[in-house]
């Protein structure tokens, strides 16, 4: 009898894991879709049952739901994770969720306190969001005794000061160490370093301190490396050496835009470091221009030689106007926080980056605060452009691998600092019910420089925490299941408090 009982239990567990049809009624069922789960290798017709914000069934047989979506002819993929977004605004969130983004993060710049990222989401948001600890904000607080928690506050963009040019004393470096640890205790998703923007200010000792904090806390660093003349790898080599010395996990931001024509050489350096045990990865954009403020530090150098461009290759982002020397000097003097798109990246650089196994894709979208003040098109079209142009049209990789670059790989990168990411980037039982339904034949960006807020085509529905937030290509107004995502330190504190 005992053997029979054990056999019965095993059969029940087996049936439960295969997810067959049953009398259970789910909150929402996504039926008849081509489900792609890049982690398990699943790529086939399935029915997905969602309950209480989680995926609870992935079945070959039909399921019953209070609401049923017929996904016939559609790809059912994990929600896209943007690890490099500078647009946590109402407009920015709306634009990104239409491009399939269910989790919006700023790992490069970060915030301090980390809850400053998503200030505009106080009334609710359709997508999940979070940030690293901002070294630039910590540095500004220490050097200038000034609070600049994020790149923008309200409708005003940050303006840099002495913190971007003044070297720190040993005492100030120690104070920064304490504040970085404080930010990680708040739930920062690692540490973000805008190193290229403060190249003259950050000493070797200060940079080493940041890596030591990350290594000792076992949290990732995202770094915009110091930029030399086109292709110069010195900034990358500096970071690799510190990663190997301290054991810190390091993400190199937008390698195409830093390495330029030397992308293969930079990737070879990263491969060598990985072979020696370093934990280093990188990401690229799918749009070719760079986007930053006209007062960025790089534009105080010989930027035309750095980027191999001229004034006529630069757009004033707010209007789409192409600049001349005269208008460049006028805007730089009168509107130093204004944004520009500088067109210098070549298509073959992006394709060379995408040939690297494990390359992630991110937006680097500039702040979208008002529809009448333009941003770059990255927020509205990065992932649709990647899947439509590079994966389908250029056939650079299989669709499942393309999906992994924008879902599974970012989730895995963050699992160590924030264990909840082990439930993201997958279409599996137990995963968060963040899904994107799109047509592999039709998905394509339509946003362009000068017309950056136009939504893509081919994305039918976006689901966050089991709730439909985009329906037939339209944002569902007033539906806000998005949550702030915090690192492990904060999660453990909350768990401890809840158990008392």
C-alpha positions, -999 to +999 in steps of 0.1 A: +000+000+000+028+024+009+045+017-025+012+024-042+008+057-023+043+068-034+035+059-070+003+079-068+021+110-054+047+107-082+019+106-108+003+136-094+035+156-094+042+145-129+008+156-141+011+189-123+045+196-139+034+189-174+004+212-171-025+193-187-060+205-191-080+205-158-111+219-143-091+247-127-100+282-138-072+306-141-073+344-139-060+347-174-052+321-201-030+329-231-041+302-256-028+289-289+004+309-289+039+299-300+056+300-266+093+306-265+111+301-233+149+307-240+160+290-208+144+256-213+145+257-251+107+254-253+095+266-287+060+253-295+023+257-294+012+260-257-015+274-235-003+295-205-023+298-173-018+328-151-029+331-115-021+358-089+006+374-109+025+341-117+026+315-144+011+284-130+006+262-160+022+258-194+001+231-212-002+214-245-039+210-238-064+238-235-069+256-202-099+274-187-097+310-177-119+338-165-103+357-194-088+340-224-065+356-250-064+338-283-027+342-293-029+321-325-001+332-349+017+352-321+049+347-302+045+344-265+077+356-249+089+367-215+086+404-209+115+425-221+140+438-195+157+471-203+188+474-181+198+508-193+169+533-193+171+569-183+134+576-187+114+567-156+087+592-163+050+588-171+057+594-208+088+572-207+070+543-191+041+545-216+065+546-245+086+517-233+058+494-224+045+497-259+078+483-271+073+452-249+093+464-219+079+450-186+109+459-164+127+492-168+160+497-150+188+523-148+220+504-140+244+528-157+235+561-140+216+548-110+201+569-083+208+579-046+187+573-027+177+545-051+140+553-046+146+585-065+144+564-096+107+563-105+097+596-088+071+601-116+057+566-109+043+576-075+007+574-088+013+540-104+030+525-135+024+497-159+059+483-157+084+472-130+114+495-123+146+499-103+181+513-102+216+508-091+233+531-066+244+563-084+281+570-079+276+604-096+249+613-070+271+601-041+300+620-054+280+652-058+267+649-023+303+645-009+321+670-031+295+697-034+272+690-004+244+690-029+216+664-034+211+654-070+193+621-066+188+613-103+194+626-138+162+647-136+138+658-109+103+669-118+107+683-153+142+696-148+174+679-160+205+676-138+233+700-144+268+689-134+291+709-111+324+705-093+318+668-087+324+662-124+358+678-125+373+679-089+394+651-075+384+637-041+406+636-010+412+604+009+386+615+035+360+621+008+367+588-008+360+571+025+328+591+028+317+579-006+324+543+004+300+547+033+273+562+011+277+535-016+272+509+011+242+528+024+227+528-011+232+491-014+215+487+019+185+506+005+182+480-022+203+493-050+208+469-079+245+472-079+265+504-085+264+526-116+294+546-127+293+574-153+330+573-155+335+588-189+315+619-178+340+626-149+372+612-163+393+640-150+378+638-115+379+601-106+413+590-094+426+554-095+421+552-057+385+563-059+377+539-088+394+511-069+373+518-038+341+514-059+353+481-072+362+470-037+327+478-024+311+459-052+334+429-048+330+427-010+292+430-013+291+407-044+270+432-064+274+442-101+289+474-114+276+490-146+302+513-160+305+538-189+342+534-193+366+564-198+366+572-235+398+579-255+401+585-292+381+562-314+388+526-305+413+533-277+409+503-253+426+520-223+394+526-205+383+490-209+417+477-198+415+498-166+381+483-157+392+447-166+422+449-143+401+461-114+374+434-120+401+407-119+417+421-088+385+426-068+363+399-082+336+425-089+309+416-115+311+442-142+288+453-171+303+474-198+277+498-211+270+503-248+302+487-261+295+497-297+293+534-287+326+532-267+347+508-288+334+521-321+353+504-350+374+484-324+344+463-312+360+430-321+392+439-302+373+450-272+353+418-271+385+398-274+398+416-243+366+408-225+368+371-236+404+369-223+394+383-189+364+359-188+387+330-196+408+340-166+377+339-144+365+375-145+327+382-144+323+407-172+295+412-197+283+440-220+254+454-239+247+472-271+220+495-285+200+488-316+199+525-327+231+539-340+234+574-326+246+584-291+225+605-269+236+628-241+236+664-229+254+690-249+275+699-218+287+663-213+324+661-205+333+645-237+322+676-256+348+696-237+375+675-253+383+672-290+350+655-296+351+658-333+383+637-333+369+613-306+338+605-326+352+613-361+322+635-368+314+672-373+287+697-362+265+686-390+263+651-376+247+663-344+210+669-338+194+691-311+172+664-297+143+686-285+135+697-321+154+673-344+174+703-357+207+695-373+234+718-358+260+741-372+290+755-353+270+786-345+239+768-332+261+743-313+278+771-295+245+789-289+227+759-273+258+749-253+259+783-237+222+789-233+208+754-226+237+733-211+213+705-199+198+701-234+202+668-251+218+660-284+219+629-307+254+625-322+254+602-352+287+583-353+280+546-349+281+523-379+258+494-387+286+469-389+298+479-354+264+468-340+264+436-360+299+428-348+287+433-312+256+411-317+278+383-330+292+379-295+274+352-275+256+366-246+255+402-258+226+420-242+205+447-258+194+479-240+180+513-249+200+540-233+169+561-238+172+598-229+146+613-206+111+616-222+093+642-201+069+660-226+056+650-260+065+685-273+102+681-261+116+653-281+139+625-268+158+599-288+137+571-304+154+543-284+126+541-258+099+536-284+117+512-308+149+495-294+135+460-289+112+460-319+141+472-341+163+445-326+138+417-332+126+430-366+157+443-382+186+424-367+170+391-358+144+386-386+156+408-415+194+405-411+190+369-397+219+374-372+205+348-348+175+325-342+145+341-327+148+322-294+184+335-290+172+371-299+146+368-272+172+356-247+193+387-253+165+410-240+149+387-213+168+358-199+204+372-200+195+404-182+175+385-156+204+361-150+228+391-147+208+404-118+198+373-099+227+375-075+219+410-063+181+406-066+168+370-064+134+380-077+150+381-112+152+343-111+114+345-118+118+369-147+129+364-183+112+330-185+079+314-195+078+286-170+057+275-141+065+297-111+078+326-132+064+361-129+035+366-153+053+392-174+047+384-211+048+400-245+027+388-275+040+398-309+040+388-345+075+377-356+066+386-392+054+421-384+074+434-354+093+466-363+102+500-350+086+531-365+102+557-342+129+578-358+152+607-349+130+637-351+098+616-345+108+595-315+075+587-298+058+566-325+050+532-311+062+500-330+041+477-350+036+440-344+033+440-306-003+430-297-004+426-260+019+432-230+011+416-196+027+426-163+020+406-131-008+388-149-026+419-160-029+432-195-013+467-197-011+469-235-040+457-256-039+457-294-010+481-294-026+506-270-018+513-233-046+503-210-051+535-190-053+533-152-039+498-150-007+499-128+006+465-117+043+477-119+064+473-088+097+488-076+124+461-077+151+463-050+183+445-043+188+417-018+199+438+011+166+456+012+147+424+005+163+406+035+156+436+058+119+436+047+117+398+053+133+402+088+109+429+097+078+410+085+088+380+106+091+399+138 
